[in-house]
């Protein structure tokens, strides 16, 4: 059995021992809990899918930068001791959660077996599952934190939203309605000039409107597709007007 085959064989064996480690940089992030929880769930998912028996997950709220960061992180020290004691693997979400110090490997035993879940390629299905679980946990955590924060603000009397937004929306709606009505009147005027509603095909109307420099509400030239609905509405309005509505128009009576 070659090295690759042995590695694949080992990866498929259940009940390999593992210890997890998660880290955030600040106490505030630890209290928020979103990142720690997401890392933890990703590691648990990876361990389950990859056949590891996960004994414990240790955590720190401390920087991973600098030569002395290892000595400041009690959680990591305990995780390393536990891994050595059980002859297992250390599972972390990503290398930067383990350390941001370039010479970190020189500070720990060379025989230490570390797996970065985010970068793991040998057990790809387990890694994918871990990525999805972490994303799910982050989304849930952010949603809960947002709702909790909004509830607290509401209890303190805060009013969410801008009271002026509704006014602006109403003004925008009214302006759009006026623009749409003006365009309808222009289309109806072209129909009156044409004189025969039955000859006002989509192709003909698109051509006439473009020749007159009349554009759609979005400032685009007319096509048969774009003119379909406005033309239908304009014809319906003209048919429903009756003589009393525009009998004084100079073109009245020619169709």
C-alpha positions as CSV (number, residue, x, y, z in Angstrom):
1,X,0.0,0.0,0.0
2,X,1.6,3.3,-1.1
3,X,1.5,6.5,0.9
4,X,-1.6,7.9,-0.9
5,X,-3.5,4.7,-0.4
6,X,-2.5,4.5,3.3
7,X,-3.6,8.2,3.7
8,X,-7.0,7.5,2.1
9,X,-7.4,4.3,4.2
10,X,-6.6,6.3,7.4
11,X,-9.0,9.0,6.5
12,X,-11.8,6.5,6.2
13,X,-11.2,4.9,9.6
14,X,-13.7,5.9,12.3
15,X,-13.0,7.0,15.8
16,X,-9.8,8.9,15.2
17,X,-9.3,11.2,18.2
18,X,-9.4,14.9,17.8
19,X,-9.4,18.1,19.9
20,X,-10.8,21.3,18.5
21,X,-9.7,24.9,19.0
22,X,-11.5,28.1,18.2
23,X,-10.4,31.7,18.6
24,X,-11.6,35.3,18.3
25,X,-9.5,38.4,18.7
26,X,-11.4,40.4,21.3
27,X,-13.5,39.9,24.4
28,X,-16.3,41.7,22.6
29,X,-16.3,39.1,19.9
30,X,-16.4,36.3,22.5
31,X,-19.4,37.9,24.2
32,X,-21.1,38.2,20.9
33,X,-20.4,34.5,20.3
34,X,-21.3,34.4,16.6
35,X,-17.8,33.7,15.3
36,X,-16.9,31.2,18.1
37,X,-20.1,29.3,17.6
38,X,-19.7,29.2,13.9
39,X,-16.2,27.8,14.2
40,X,-17.3,25.3,16.7
41,X,-20.2,24.0,14.6
42,X,-17.9,23.8,11.6
43,X,-15.4,21.7,13.5
44,X,-18.1,19.4,14.9
45,X,-19.5,18.9,11.5
46,X,-16.1,18.1,10.0
47,X,-15.3,15.7,12.8
48,X,-18.5,13.8,12.3
49,X,-18.2,13.6,8.5
50,X,-14.5,12.7,8.6
51,X,-14.8,10.0,11.2
52,X,-13.1,11.8,14.2
53,X,-14.1,11.3,17.8
54,X,-14.1,14.9,19.0
55,X,-13.1,14.9,22.7
56,X,-13.2,18.6,23.5
57,X,-13.1,22.1,21.9
58,X,-11.1,24.8,23.6
59,X,-11.4,28.5,23.0
60,X,-9.6,31.8,23.4
61,X,-10.5,35.5,23.0
62,X,-7.0,36.8,22.3
63,X,-4.7,38.0,19.5
64,X,-2.8,35.5,17.4
65,X,-0.2,38.0,16.4
66,X,3.4,38.1,17.7
67,X,6.0,35.7,19.2
68,X,4.4,35.6,22.7
69,X,0.8,35.1,21.7
70,X,1.1,31.3,22.3
71,X,1.9,31.9,25.9
72,X,-1.0,34.3,26.4
73,X,-3.6,31.9,25.2
74,X,-4.6,29.5,27.9
75,X,-7.2,27.7,25.7
76,X,-4.6,26.9,23.0
77,X,-2.1,25.6,25.6
78,X,-4.7,23.2,27.0
79,X,-5.7,22.1,23.5
80,X,-2.1,21.3,22.6
81,X,-1.6,19.4,25.9
82,X,-4.8,17.4,25.3
83,X,-3.8,16.5,21.7
84,X,-0.4,15.3,22.8
85,X,-1.9,13.3,25.7
86,X,-4.5,11.5,23.5
87,X,-2.2,11.3,20.5
88,X,-4.9,12.8,18.3
89,X,-5.4,15.6,15.8
90,X,-6.0,19.3,16.4
91,X,-8.9,20.7,14.4
92,X,-9.1,24.4,13.7
93,X,-11.4,26.3,11.3
94,X,-8.5,28.0,9.6
95,X,-4.7,28.6,10.1
96,X,-5.2,32.2,11.1
97,X,-7.5,31.0,14.0
98,X,-4.6,29.0,15.2
99,X,-2.0,31.7,14.9
100,X,-1.0,34.8,13.0
101,X,2.7,34.4,13.8
102,X,4.9,33.1,11.0
103,X,7.2,31.1,13.2
104,X,4.4,29.4,15.2
105,X,5.4,25.9,14.0
106,X,8.8,26.3,15.7
107,X,7.0,26.8,19.0
108,X,5.1,23.5,18.9
109,X,6.1,19.8,18.6
110,X,6.9,18.8,15.1
111,X,4.8,15.6,15.5
112,X,1.7,17.6,16.2
113,X,-1.1,16.8,13.6
114,X,-3.1,19.8,12.8
115,X,-6.0,20.0,10.3
116,X,-7.3,23.3,9.0
117,X,-11.0,22.5,8.2
118,X,-11.3,25.5,5.8
119,X,-8.3,24.4,3.8
120,X,-8.6,20.6,4.1
121,X,-8.6,18.9,0.7
122,X,-8.0,15.2,1.6
123,X,-11.5,14.8,3.0
124,X,-13.3,17.2,0.7
125,X,-16.9,16.1,1.4
126,X,-16.3,16.7,5.1
127,X,-14.7,20.0,4.4
128,X,-17.7,21.1,2.3
129,X,-20.1,20.1,5.0
130,X,-18.1,22.1,7.5
131,X,-18.1,25.2,5.3
132,X,-21.9,25.0,4.9
133,X,-22.4,24.4,8.7
134,X,-20.2,27.5,9.5
135,X,-22.1,29.7,7.0
136,X,-25.4,28.5,8.5
137,X,-24.3,29.2,12.0
138,X,-23.0,32.6,11.1
139,X,-26.3,33.5,9.4
140,X,-28.4,32.3,12.4
141,X,-26.1,34.1,14.9
142,X,-26.2,37.4,13.0
143,X,-30.0,37.1,12.7
144,X,-30.5,36.4,16.4
145,X,-28.1,39.2,17.4
146,X,-29.8,41.7,15.1
147,X,-33.3,40.8,16.4
148,X,-32.1,41.0,20.0
149,X,-30.5,44.4,19.4
150,X,-33.6,45.8,17.7
151,X,-35.8,44.5,20.5
152,X,-33.6,46.2,23.1
153,X,-33.6,49.4,21.2
154,X,-37.4,49.3,20.8
155,X,-37.7,48.7,24.6
156,X,-35.7,51.9,25.1
157,X,-38.1,53.8,22.9
158,X,-36.2,53.9,19.7
159,X,-38.1,54.3,16.4
160,X,-36.7,52.4,13.4
161,X,-36.9,53.7,9.9
162,X,-37.0,57.2,8.5
163,X,-40.3,58.9,8.7
164,X,-39.4,61.0,5.6
165,X,-38.9,57.9,3.5
166,X,-42.6,57.3,3.1
167,X,-43.2,60.9,2.0
168,X,-40.4,60.6,-0.6
169,X,-41.9,57.3,-1.8
170,X,-45.3,58.9,-2.2
171,X,-43.8,61.8,-4.1
172,X,-41.9,59.4,-6.4
173,X,-45.1,57.4,-7.0
174,X,-47.0,60.5,-7.9
175,X,-44.3,61.7,-10.3
176,X,-44.2,58.3,-12.0
177,X,-48.0,58.3,-12.4
178,X,-47.8,61.8,-14.0
179,X,-45.1,60.7,-16.4
180,X,-47.1,57.5,-17.3
181,X,-50.2,59.6,-18.0
182,X,-48.3,62.1,-20.1
183,X,-46.9,59.2,-22.2
184,X,-50.3,57.7,-22.6
185,X,-51.6,61.1,-23.9
186,X,-48.8,61.2,-26.4
187,X,-49.6,57.7,-27.6
188,X,-53.3,58.5,-27.9
189,X,-52.4,61.7,-29.9
190,X,-50.4,59.6,-32.4
191,X,-53.4,57.2,-32.6
192,X,-55.7,60.1,-33.3
193,X,-53.4,61.4,-36.0
194,X,-53.2,57.9,-37.6
195,X,-57.0,58.0,-37.8
196,X,-57.7,54.3,-37.9
197,X,-57.3,52.1,-34.8
198,X,-57.2,48.9,-36.8
199,X,-54.2,50.0,-38.7
200,X,-52.3,50.9,-35.5
201,X,-50.3,47.7,-35.3
202,X,-47.4,47.3,-32.8
203,X,-44.8,47.6,-35.6
204,X,-46.5,50.8,-37.0
205,X,-46.8,52.4,-33.6
206,X,-43.2,51.6,-32.6
207,X,-42.0,53.2,-35.8
208,X,-44.2,56.3,-35.5
209,X,-43.3,56.9,-31.8
210,X,-39.6,56.6,-32.6
211,X,-39.9,58.9,-35.6
212,X,-41.5,61.5,-33.3
213,X,-38.8,61.2,-30.7
214,X,-41.1,59.8,-28.1
215,X,-39.4,57.4,-25.8
216,X,-40.5,54.9,-23.2
217,X,-40.7,55.8,-19.5
218,X,-37.2,54.5,-19.2
219,X,-35.9,56.6,-22.1
220,X,-35.5,53.7,-24.5
221,X,-36.6,53.5,-28.1
222,X,-39.8,51.6,-28.8
223,X,-40.0,48.0,-30.0
224,X,-43.0,45.9,-30.8
225,X,-42.6,44.3,-27.3
226,X,-42.3,47.5,-25.4
227,X,-45.3,49.2,-27.2
228,X,-47.7,46.3,-26.6
229,X,-49.2,47.2,-23.3
230,X,-49.1,51.1,-23.7
231,X,-50.8,50.7,-27.1
232,X,-53.5,48.4,-25.7
233,X,-54.3,50.8,-22.9
234,X,-54.3,53.8,-25.3
235,X,-56.7,52.1,-27.7
236,X,-59.0,51.1,-24.9
237,X,-59.1,54.6,-23.6
238,X,-59.9,56.0,-27.0
239,X,-62.7,53.5,-27.6
240,X,-64.2,54.4,-24.2
241,X,-64.0,58.1,-24.6
242,X,-66.9,58.5,-27.0
243,X,-67.7,61.7,-29.0
244,X,-68.3,63.8,-26.0
245,X,-64.8,63.5,-24.7
246,X,-62.8,64.8,-27.6
247,X,-65.3,65.9,-30.3
248,X,-63.6,69.3,-30.3
249,X,-60.3,67.7,-31.3
250,X,-59.3,68.9,-34.9
251,X,-59.0,65.3,-36.0
252,X,-62.3,64.1,-34.6
253,X,-64.4,62.2,-37.0
254,X,-61.7,60.9,-39.3
255,X,-61.9,57.3,-37.9
